Amino acid sequence: MDEKLKQELIGIVGQENLADGLIDRVSFSYDASEHSHRPEGGVWPETAEQVSEIMKLAGREKIPVIPRGAGTGLSGMAVPIEGGIVLDLSRMNRIIRISIEDRLAIVEPGVVYSDLEKALAPYGFFFPPDPASGKVSTLGGNVATNAGGLKGAKYGTTRDYVLGLQVVLPDGRIMRTGSKAMKSVSGYDLTRLFVGSEGTLGIVTEITFKINPKPTSTSTALATFDDLADAGNAINQIMHSGIIPSALEILGRETLLAINQNTNLNLPEVDAMLLAETDGYTREETEYQLEKVTEIFRRNNAREVRKAETEKDVEDLWAARKSAYAVLARIENNFVLEDVTVPMTKIAELLKGINEISERHGIRIATFGHAGDGNLHPQILYNGYDPQQVKRMEAAGAELFKLAIGLGGTLTGEHGIGLSKAPFMTLEHDPVAMDVMRSLKKMFDPHNILNPGKMGLEV
Ligand SMILES: Cc1cc2nc3c(=O)[nH]c(=O)nc-3n(C[C@H](O)[C@H](O)[C@H](O)COP(=O)(O)OP(=O)(O)OC[C@H]3O[C@@H](n4cnc5c(N)ncnc54)[C@H](O)[C@@H]3O)c2cc1C
């Protein structure tokens, strides 16, 4: 790092909050995706004012700044692809206030998701988005990626809980958006503009979240299907039956095989397994809902329908689902985890199409995901040392995106665009929408210093 720049940064954050050694630059060079590129160094700001000073300095020197939470992103969103300074927000990790009376929590961006969960638990409240990375990922990262999870179908995603933000703009100005009231239609919805903007428009330095009372009872069941179409129809019928399960997950054949190879859960190796959870405040309430769900499973030719009778059954089933990503990661040297999402009525077609793509390209694709909101995770398994397999993986990925868009869906329901999906943005968004997005980026960040190279915004 240029010595003068380094001294100025130390002047803002202190020696202990700057790192530019090789080991630090390598640590900041990657996230959980296949992308990597080293920055010149990284800083850990502790206040919004420090973030503001850093942005003013970066603007003057025209140096890229890349906001970073825990680096668990799956699309290269926090990868400093054009070098520059990583702005690691993990030391801004205070829960500023929890107000049960006002139903809100105010936090700094570096708070880890599960730490907020732990803080809310004694009050009987929770913050529903529940990303599978919640033990590690930060709330700032969750806001910047609009993270979602198992409970999306019933409870929505991070976006549905952000009431207001404090944001540092690329020119260093500090702005507040939204309000602490449960509803507001005052002015343009600037809060929503920043949610999911992948750190390209501003740096989130404080978040006001709406929180929910936590249901006290849950019931769980599984169903197995020999035919993907039956599983798809069951999902569809459940979602318009009037019952909204708190989770409705799907595991495909390849995923079930991988779980069995790596655990002693001994799951049935069928075309699809569905896992449903209902929640409420009494046992009767959750059981009534689950009864309706299992009736639909049976009506759609489920081979087996099984209710979890004990705590251990419940734990085993959810452990199986939650192990999917990790057990699949062990099968091949490399993998890409996609998160295409389609309208509910198109899930069966998407599942069928994924299997066809896998066969056509001779590459293994294991699928699991959030059936309840149409968000599937096809995990493409390949050997990165074999150039032929890399080519086949890329071709399969591109076809997968075309398939999802063709079905009226989207490139990404959770993991964002970042670098991975940037080349496909124009597949989903028309030229006018792309033009508006590029104009917004230009307006907020005329020198293109904040997380440049992401989201396909550069022409
Ligand atoms: C095992 C595993 C499971 C996962 N499961 C899920 C899941 O269920 N649902 C889901 O949605 N995602 C999931 N993810 C992806 C990832 O965890 C989420 O995208 C998460 O929200 C990223 O948070 P982070 O703190 O790691 O952010 P990072 O990866 O560090 O950053 C992500 C993006 O946010 C920006 N950013 C970070 N902090 C700020 C800030 N304060 N202000 C402005 N921009 C900021 C960065 O610039 C970058 O563009 C998973 C990842 C892994 C590895």
Ligand as a Chemical Component Dictionary entry (heavy atoms), coordinates in Angstrom:
data_LIG
# 
_chem_comp.id                   LIG 
_chem_comp.type                 NON-POLYMER 
_chem_comp.pdbx_formal_charge   0 
_chem_comp.three_letter_code    LIG 
# 
loop_
_chem_comp_atom.comp_id 
_chem_comp_atom.atom_id 
_chem_comp_atom.alt_atom_id 
_chem_comp_atom.type_symbol 
_chem_comp_atom.charge 
_chem_comp_atom.model_Cartn_x 
_chem_comp_atom.model_Cartn_y 
_chem_comp_atom.model_Cartn_z 
_chem_comp_atom.pdbx_ordinal 
LIG C1  C1  C 0 -22.622 -22.385 4.203  1  
LIG C2  C2  C 0 -23.327 -21.161 3.676  2  
LIG C3  C3  C 0 -24.698 -21.106 3.762  3  
LIG C4  C4  C 0 -25.368 -19.969 3.282  4  
LIG N1  N1  N 0 -26.727 -19.919 3.415  5  
LIG C5  C5  C 0 -27.389 -18.838 3.001  6  
LIG C6  C6  C 0 -28.807 -18.773 3.163  7  
LIG O1  O1  O 0 -29.452 -19.669 3.664  8  
LIG N2  N2  N 0 -29.435 -17.640 2.718  9  
LIG C7  C7  C 0 -28.749 -16.604 2.156  10 
LIG O2  O2  O 0 -29.377 -15.598 1.788  11 
LIG N3  N3  N 0 -27.405 -16.660 1.986  12 
LIG C8  C8  C 0 -26.711 -17.736 2.409  13 
LIG N4  N4  N 0 -25.352 -17.778 2.245  14 
LIG C9  C9  C 0 -24.650 -16.652 1.615  15 
LIG C10 C10 C 0 -24.143 -15.578 2.618  16 
LIG O3  O3  O 0 -23.998 -16.124 3.899  17 
LIG C11 C11 C 0 -25.093 -14.386 2.641  18 
LIG O4  O4  O 0 -25.062 -13.725 1.393  19 
LIG C12 C12 C 0 -24.778 -13.378 3.772  20 
LIG O5  O5  O 0 -25.829 -12.430 3.833  21 
LIG C13 C13 C 0 -23.455 -12.658 3.584  22 
LIG O6  O6  O 0 -23.114 -12.021 4.799  23 
LIG P1  P1  P 0 -21.589 -11.661 5.142  24 
LIG O7  O7  O 0 -21.574 -10.950 6.439  25 
LIG O8  O8  O 0 -20.746 -12.873 5.049  26 
LIG O9  O9  O 0 -21.264 -10.662 3.954  27 
LIG P2  P2  P 0 -20.033 -10.628 2.934  28 
LIG O10 O10 O 0 -19.937 -11.909 2.188  29 
LIG O11 O11 O 0 -18.826 -10.160 3.641  30 
LIG O12 O12 O 0 -20.519 -9.488  1.947  31 
LIG C14 C14 C 0 -21.612 -9.698  1.090  32 
LIG C15 C15 C 0 -21.950 -8.405  0.365  33 
LIG O13 O13 O 0 -22.434 -7.452  1.296  34 
LIG C16 C16 C 0 -21.671 -6.261  1.241  35 
LIG N5  N5  N 0 -21.623 -5.736  2.601  36 
LIG C17 C17 C 0 -21.274 -6.403  3.740  37 
LIG N6  N6  N 0 -21.447 -5.606  4.797  38 
LIG C18 C18 C 0 -21.899 -4.418  4.332  39 
LIG C19 C19 C 0 -22.275 -3.197  4.937  40 
LIG N7  N7  N 0 -22.230 -3.016  6.250  41 
LIG N8  N8  N 0 -22.694 -2.187  4.137  42 
LIG C20 C20 C 0 -22.770 -2.342  2.796  43 
LIG N9  N9  N 0 -22.441 -3.482  2.180  44 
LIG C21 C21 C 0 -22.018 -4.504  2.938  45 
LIG C22 C22 C 0 -20.340 -6.666  0.658  46 
LIG O14 O14 O 0 -19.711 -5.581  -0.009 47 
LIG C23 C23 C 0 -20.773 -7.736  -0.316 48 
LIG O15 O15 O 0 -21.221 -7.134  -1.497 49 
LIG C24 C24 C 0 -24.648 -18.908 2.694  50 
LIG C25 C25 C 0 -23.254 -18.988 2.596  51 
LIG C26 C26 C 0 -22.601 -20.090 3.071  52 
LIG C27 C27 C 0 -21.112 -20.150 2.967  53 
# 
loop_
_chem_comp_bond.comp_id 
_chem_comp_bond.atom_id_1 
_chem_comp_bond.atom_id_2 
_chem_comp_bond.value_order 
_chem_comp_bond.pdbx_ordinal 
LIG C1  C2  SING 1  
LIG C2  C3  SING 2  
LIG C2  C26 DOUB 3  
LIG C3  C4  DOUB 4  
LIG C4  N1  SING 5  
LIG C4  C24 SING 6  
LIG N1  C5  DOUB 7  
LIG C5  C6  SING 8  
LIG C5  C8  SING 9  
LIG C6  O1  DOUB 10 
LIG C6  N2  SING 11 
LIG N2  C7  SING 12 
LIG C7  O2  DOUB 13 
LIG C7  N3  SING 14 
LIG N3  C8  DOUB 15 
LIG C8  N4  SING 16 
LIG N4  C9  SING 17 
LIG N4  C24 SING 18 
LIG C9  C10 SING 19 
LIG C10 O3  SING 20 
LIG C10 C11 SING 21 
LIG C11 O4  SING 22 
LIG C11 C12 SING 23 
LIG C12 O5  SING 24 
LIG C12 C13 SING 25 
LIG C13 O6  SING 26 
LIG O6  P1  SING 27 
LIG P1  O7  DOUB 28 
LIG P1  O8  SING 29 
LIG P1  O9  SING 30 
LIG O9  P2  SING 31 
LIG P2  O10 DOUB 32 
LIG P2  O11 SING 33 
LIG P2  O12 SING 34 
LIG O12 C14 SING 35 
LIG C14 C15 SING 36 
LIG C15 O13 SING 37 
LIG C15 C23 SING 38 
LIG O13 C16 SING 39 
LIG C16 N5  SING 40 
LIG C16 C22 SING 41 
LIG N5  C17 SING 42 
LIG N5  C21 SING 43 
LIG C17 N6  DOUB 44 
LIG N6  C18 SING 45 
LIG C18 C19 SING 46 
LIG C18 C21 DOUB 47 
LIG C19 N7  SING 48 
LIG C19 N8  DOUB 49 
LIG N8  C20 SING 50 
LIG C20 N9  DOUB 51 
LIG N9  C21 SING 52 
LIG C22 O14 SING 53 
LIG C22 C23 SING 54 
LIG C23 O15 SING 55 
LIG C24 C25 DOUB 56 
LIG C25 C26 SING 57 
LIG C26 C27 SING 58 
# 
